[in-house]
């Protein structure tokens, strides 16, 4: 649990102190517990708002990728801070594995740094690509943040921190696009699940009826 303060069981309203939770169940009524999704959203929004305020306060006309990387890292620190000071509220039932936006964002950022920058750099060295090809690839790595602010346009003169900031910032838009495309698919599967369960129950009932007749 992210907080050291006692938690409240949603079933029996009993207090749950650190160390009492075993197998994600209440020690008093033994109902299965999980951290409410609304708590995760609340902490995420608080961290995002705090990081945005700090970013607006520190932004300068010449701010580039290094500034953006610092804002993102501070926002992550805020996220851990709010989890430590705000006790989570619980819900009945364990947390199911979910397609989380944060994990998708981190994967896109690591993939962009490792494959698009490091991988392309190694290939360019091995194949002897021209400087013009390298500049074109750098321009591609700057998209779409370079459309928002020209300070995010990467050049060979930028530092490694500028590069990381721009790649992480661009990964946010790529992850957001994939996440939004996934949501209709997830809802379609959720709508079809009761139908599949109903058909399965009907087939099982027919098999049992046939077996009983025999």
KEKE-3310 file (N, C-alpha, C; in steps of 0.2 Angstrom, whole numbers, plus 5000, padded with zeros to 4 digits):
npx = (5004:5003:5002:5006:4996:4981:4969:4952:4940:4929:4918:4916:4919:4930:4946:4961:4977:4995:5003:4994:4986:4984:4986:4978:4966:4953:4957:4947:4934:4937:4935:4939:4950:4955:4964:4955:4950:4947:4955:4968:4966:4964:4976:4985:4979:4982:4996:4999:4993:5001:5013:5011:5008:5021:5029:5023:5027:5041:5044:5053:5056:5066:5065:5068:5070:5077:5071:5058:5060:5064:5052:5044:5050:5049:5035:5033:5039:5031:5019:5023:5025:5011:5005:5011:5007:4993:4981:4976:4959:4949:4942:4930:4935:4948:4962:4961:4972:4976:4976:4987:4989:5001:5011:5011:5016:5028:5034:5034:5042:5055:5057:5058:5070:5079:5078:5074:5084:5097:5098:5096:5107:5118:5116:5118:5131:5137:5133:5137:5129:5124:5126:5115:5104:5105:5101:5088:5082:5083:5074:5063:5062:5059:5045:5029:5031:5039:5030:5022:5030:5044:5056:5057:5063:5074:5092:5109:5116:5110:5108:5110:5100:5091:5087:5082:5071:5063:5060:5053:5042:5036:5033:5022:5011:5011:5008:4996:4988:4987:4981:4969:4964:4963:4952:4939:4939:4941:4929:4920:4923:4920:4906:4902:4905:4895:4886:4893:4895:4882:4878:4887:4882:4869:4872:4879:4868:4860:4868:4868:4855:4853:4861:4855:4843:4847)
npy = (4994:5011:5021:5025:5027:5022:5012:5011:4999:4995:4987:4982:4994:4994:4998:4997:4993:4996:4982:4973:4969:4954:4944:4953:4955:4960:4960:4959:4956:4949:4951:4953:4965:4980:4994:5008:5014:5027:5033:5032:5040:5052:5055:5055:5066:5077:5077:5080:5092:5099:5098:5105:5118:5121:5120:5130:5141:5141:5142:5148:5160:5153:5140:5123:5106:5101:5108:5103:5090:5091:5096:5085:5075:5081:5081:5067:5065:5072:5064:5052:5058:5063:5050:5046:5054:5055:5045:5029:5025:5011:4998:4985:4969:4962:4972:4971:4966:4980:4990:5001:5019:5025:5015:5012:5024:5025:5014:5018:5029:5024:5015:5024:5031:5021:5013:5022:5032:5028:5015:5019:5028:5019:5011:5020:5023:5011:5009:5021:5033:5049:5066:5073:5064:5060:5073:5074:5063:5067:5078:5071:5065:5076:5079:5077:5089:5099:5106:5113:5121:5130:5129:5116:5109:5098:5099:5095:5102:5102:5096:5080:5079:5088:5081:5069:5075:5079:5067:5060:5069:5068:5055:5055:5059:5049:5038:5042:5042:5028:5023:5029:5024:5011:5010:5010:4997:4989:4992:4986:4973:4971:4973:4962:4952:4948:4942:4931:4924:4921:4913:4902:4898:4893:4883:4874:4871:4864:4853:4847:4844:4834:4824:4821:4816:4804)
npz = (5000:4996:5006:5024:5033:5041:5032:5026:5026:5013:5014:5028:5035:5043:5051:5043:5046:5041:5036:5040:5029:5020:5006:4999:5005:5017:5034:5044:5039:5028:5015:4997:4992:4983:4976:4973:4957:4955:4964:4959:4948:4954:4960:4949:4942:4951:4952:4938:4937:4947:4941:4929:4933:4939:4927:4919:4927:4926:4913:4899:4885:4878:4881:4880:4875:4886:4897:4896:4899:4912:4918:4916:4924:4937:4938:4939:4952:4960:4958:4965:4978:4981:4982:4993:5003:5003:5008:5001:4994:4995:4986:4983:4978:4968:4960:4943:4929:4918:4903:4904:4902:4906:4907:4893:4888:4894:4888:4874:4875:4879:4868:4858:4861:4861:4849:4838:4839:4845:4838:4825:4824:4825:4814:4804:4806:4803:4789:4783:4781:4774:4781:4778:4778:4792:4797:4792:4799:4812:4811:4810:4822:4830:4828:4835:4842:4837:4829:4838:4845:4840:4847:4851:4840:4835:4833:4828:4837:4849:4866:4875:4885:4880:4869:4875:4882:4871:4865:4875:4877:4864:4863:4872:4864:4854:4862:4868:4856:4852:4864:4864:4852:4857:4866:4860:4855:4867:4874:4865:4866:4880:4879:4871:4879:4890:4881:4876:4887:4891:4880:4882:4894:4891:4882:4890:4899:4890:4887:4899:4901:4891:4895:4907:4902:4896)
capx = (5000:5007:5002:5007:4990:4976:4964:4945:4937:4923:4913:4914:4921:4935:4952:4966:4984:5000:5005:4988:4983:4987:4982:4973:4959:4952:4958:4941:4928:4940:4933:4945:4951:4959:4964:4950:4953:4946:4961:4973:4965:4965:4983:4987:4977:4985:5003:4999:4991:5006:5019:5009:5009:5028:5031:5021:5031:5048:5045:5056:5055:5071:5065:5068:5069:5079:5066:5052:5062:5064:5045:5041:5053:5046:5028:5034:5041:5024:5015:5025:5023:5004:5004:5014:5003:4986:4979:4971:4953:4949:4936:4929:4938:4955:4963:4963:4977:4973:4980:4988:4992:5007:5015:5012:5020:5035:5037:5035:5048:5061:5057:5060:5077:5083:5077:5074:5090:5103:5098:5097:5114:5122:5115:5121:5139:5139:5132:5140:5124:5126:5124:5108:5100:5104:5097:5081:5080:5082:5068:5057:5061:5056:5038:5025:5032:5041:5024:5019:5035:5050:5062:5058:5066:5081:5098:5115:5119:5106:5111:5107:5094:5086:5085:5077:5065:5058:5057:5048:5036:5033:5030:5016:5006:5010:5004:4989:4984:4986:4977:4962:4961:4961:4946:4933:4940:4940:4922:4917:4924:4916:4899:4901:4907:4889:4883:4896:4893:4875:4878:4890:4878:4864:4875:4880:4862:4857:4872:4866:4848:4854:4864:4850:4838:4851)
capy = (5000:5017:5026:5022:5028:5016:5012:5009:4993:4997:4982:4983:5000:4993:5001:4992:4996:4993:4975:4969:4966:4948:4942:4958:4954:4963:4955:4958:4953:4944:4953:4955:4972:4983:5001:5011:5017:5034:5036:5033:5046:5058:5056:5057:5073:5081:5077:5083:5099:5102:5099:5110:5125:5122:5121:5137:5146:5141:5142:5154:5160:5149:5134:5118:5099:5100:5111:5099:5084:5093:5096:5078:5071:5084:5078:5060:5066:5074:5058:5048:5062:5062:5043:5045:5058:5054:5037:5027:5022:5004:4995:4977:4965:4964:4975:4967:4969:4985:4993:5007:5024:5026:5010:5013:5030:5023:5010:5022:5034:5019:5013:5030:5032:5015:5011:5027:5037:5024:5011:5023:5030:5013:5009:5026:5023:5005:5010:5027:5037:5055:5070:5075:5059:5061:5079:5072:5059:5072:5082:5067:5064:5082:5079:5083:5095:5105:5110:5117:5126:5128:5127:5109:5107:5096:5100:5092:5106:5101:5092:5074:5081:5091:5075:5065:5078:5080:5061:5058:5073:5066:5048:5056:5060:5043:5034:5044:5040:5021:5022:5031:5019:5004:5011:5007:4989:4987:4993:4981:4966:4971:4972:4955:4947:4945:4938:4925:4920:4918:4907:4897:4895:4890:4877:4870:4868:4859:4847:4844:4841:4828:4819:4818:4811:4798)
capz = (5000:4996:5012:5030:5037:5041:5027:5028:5022:5010:5016:5035:5037:5048:5049:5041:5047:5037:5038:5041:5023:5017:5000:4996:5009:5024:5040:5048:5035:5023:5008:4993:4991:4978:4976:4968:4951:4956:4968:4954:4943:4958:4961:4943:4940:4956:4950:4932:4938:4950:4936:4924:4936:4939:4921:4917:4931:4924:4906:4896:4878:4875:4884:4875:4877:4893:4901:4896:4903:4920:4920:4917:4930:4943:4939:4942:4959:4963:4958:4971:4984:4983:4984:5000:5008:5002:5009:4995:4996:4993:4983:4984:4972:4967:4954:4937:4924:4914:4898:4907:4898:4909:4904:4886:4887:4895:4882:4868:4876:4878:4861:4853:4862:4859:4842:4833:4840:4846:4833:4818:4824:4824:4807:4800:4806:4799:4782:4781:4779:4774:4786:4776:4781:4799:4799:4791:4804:4818:4810:4811:4829:4833:4827:4833:4847:4834:4826:4843:4847:4836:4852:4852:4834:4837:4829:4831:4843:4855:4871:4876:4889:4875:4865:4879:4883:4865:4863:4880:4875:4858:4865:4875:4859:4851:4867:4868:4850:4853:4870:4862:4848:4860:4870:4857:4855:4874:4875:4861:4869:4886:4877:4869:4884:4892:4876:4875:4893:4890:4875:4885:4899:4887:4879:4896:4901:4885:4888:4906:4900:4887:4899:4912:4898:4894)
cpx = (5004:5007:5003:5001:4985:4971:4957:4943:4931:4917:4911:4916:4926:4942:4957:4973:4989:5002:5000:4985:4987:4982:4977:4966:4959:4953:4952:4936:4931:4938:4939:4945:4956:4959:4959:4953:4952:4952:4967:4972:4966:4972:4986:4986:4981:4992:5003:4997:4997:5012:5017:5010:5017:5031:5029:5025:5038:5049:5048:5055:5060:5070:5064:5067:5071:5074:5060:5054:5062:5057:5042:5044:5050:5039:5028:5035:5034:5019:5017:5024:5016:5002:5006:5010:4996:4984:4974:4965:4952:4942:4936:4931:4945:4956:4965:4968:4974:4979:4981:4991:4999:5012:5016:5016:5027:5038:5038:5041:5055:5062:5060:5067:5081:5084:5078:5081:5096:5103:5099:5104:5119:5122:5118:5129:5141:5138:5134:5135:5127:5123:5117:5103:5099:5100:5089:5078:5079:5076:5062:5056:5058:5048:5035:5026:5035:5036:5021:5024:5042:5056:5063:5061:5073:5086:5104:5118:5115:5110:5107:5100:5089:5083:5080:5071:5060:5056:5052:5041:5032:5030:5023:5010:5005:5006:4997:4985:4982:4981:4970:4959:4959:4955:4940:4933:4939:4932:4918:4917:4920:4908:4897:4902:4900:4886:4886:4895:4886:4874:4881:4886:4872:4866:4876:4873:4859:4861:4870:4859:4848:4856:4859:4845:4841:4851)
cpy = (5006:5022:5022:5023:5022:5017:5010:5004:4996:4993:4983:4989:5000:4996:4996:4996:4993:4987:4970:4966:4960:4946:4947:4957:4958:4958:4954:4954:4948:4945:4955:4962:4974:4991:5004:5015:5025:5037:5037:5039:5052:5060:5058:5064:5078:5082:5081:5091:5103:5103:5104:5117:5126:5124:5128:5142:5147:5142:5149:5154:5155:5142:5128:5111:5098:5102:5106:5092:5085:5093:5089:5074:5074:5081:5071:5060:5068:5068:5053:5052:5062:5055:5042:5048:5057:5046:5035:5025:5016:5003:4987:4974:4967:4968:4971:4970:4974:4987:5000:5012:5025:5021:5010:5019:5029:5019:5013:5027:5029:5017:5018:5031:5027:5013:5017:5031:5032:5019:5014:5025:5025:5011:5014:5025:5016:5006:5016:5031:5045:5060:5073:5070:5059:5067:5077:5068:5063:5076:5078:5065:5070:5082:5075:5089:5101:5109:5114:5123:5125:5127:5120:5105:5105:5097:5096:5096:5105:5096:5085:5075:5084:5085:5071:5068:5078:5073:5059:5062:5070:5059:5049:5056:5053:5038:5036:5042:5033:5020:5024:5026:5012:5005:5008:4999:4986:4987:4987:4974:4966:4970:4965:4950:4944:4940:4931:4921:4917:4912:4901:4893:4891:4883:4872:4867:4863:4853:4843:4840:4834:4823:4816:4814:4805:4794)
cpz = (5000:5002:5019:5035:5036:5035:5029:5023:5019:5012:5024:5039:5043:5046:5048:5041:5043:5040:5040:5035:5021:5012:4998:4999:5015:5029:5044:5045:5029:5016:5004:4992:4986:4979:4971:4962:4951:4960:4963:4950:4947:4959:4955:4941:4945:4954:4943:4933:4942:4945:4931:4927:4937:4932:4918:4921:4929:4917:4904:4889:4875:4877:4879:4878:4884:4898:4902:4900:4910:4922:4921:4923:4936:4944:4941:4949:4963:4963:4964:4978:4986:4985:4991:5005:5008:5003:5004:4998:4992:4990:4984:4977:4971:4960:4948:4933:4919:4909:4900:4902:4900:4906:4897:4884:4888:4890:4876:4869:4875:4871:4857:4855:4860:4852:4837:4833:4840:4840:4826:4818:4822:4816:4802:4800:4802:4791:4779:4778:4779:4779:4784:4779:4788:4801:4798:4796:4811:4817:4812:4819:4833:4832:4832:4837:4843:4830:4832:4845:4844:4841:4853:4845:4836:4831:4832:4836:4849:4860:4872:4880:4884:4871:4869:4881:4877:4864:4868:4878:4869:4859:4868:4870:4855:4856:4868:4862:4850:4858:4868:4857:4851:4864:4867:4857:4862:4875:4871:4864:4876:4884:4875:4874:4888:4887:4875:4881:4893:4886:4878:4890:4896:4885:4885:4899:4896:4886:4894:4905:4896:4891:4904:4908:4897:4901)
residu = (UNK:UNK:UNK:UNK:UNK:UNK:UNK:UNK:UNK:UNK:UNK:UNK:UNK:UNK:UNK:UNK:UNK:UNK:UNK:UNK:UNK:UNK:UNK:UNK:UNK:UNK:UNK:UNK:UNK:UNK:UNK:UNK:UNK:UNK:UNK:UNK:UNK:UNK:UNK:UNK:UNK:UNK:UNK:UNK:UNK:UNK:UNK:UNK:UNK:UNK:UNK:UNK:UNK:UNK:UNK:UNK:UNK:UNK:UNK:UNK:UNK:UNK:UNK:UNK:UNK:UNK:UNK:UNK:UNK:UNK:UNK:UNK:UNK:UNK:UNK:UNK:UNK:UNK:UNK:UNK:UNK:UNK:UNK:UNK:UNK:UNK:UNK:UNK:UNK:UNK:UNK:UNK:UNK:UNK:UNK:UNK:UNK:UNK:UNK:UNK:UNK:UNK:UNK:UNK:UNK:UNK:UNK:UNK:UNK:UNK:UNK:UNK:UNK:UNK:UNK:UNK:UNK:UNK:UNK:UNK:UNK:UNK:UNK:UNK:UNK:UNK:UNK:UNK:UNK:UNK:UNK:UNK:UNK:UNK:UNK:UNK:UNK:UNK:UNK:UNK:UNK:UNK:UNK:UNK:UNK:UNK:UNK:UNK:UNK:UNK:UNK:UNK:UNK:UNK:UNK:UNK:UNK:UNK:UNK:UNK:UNK:UNK:UNK:UNK:UNK:UNK:UNK:UNK:UNK:UNK:UNK:UNK:UNK:UNK:UNK:UNK:UNK:UNK:UNK:UNK:UNK:UNK:UNK:UNK:UNK:UNK:UNK:UNK:UNK:UNK:UNK:UNK:UNK:UNK:UNK:UNK:UNK:UNK:UNK:UNK:UNK:UNK:UNK:UNK:UNK:UNK:UNK:UNK:UNK:UNK:UNK:UNK:UNK:UNK)
# end
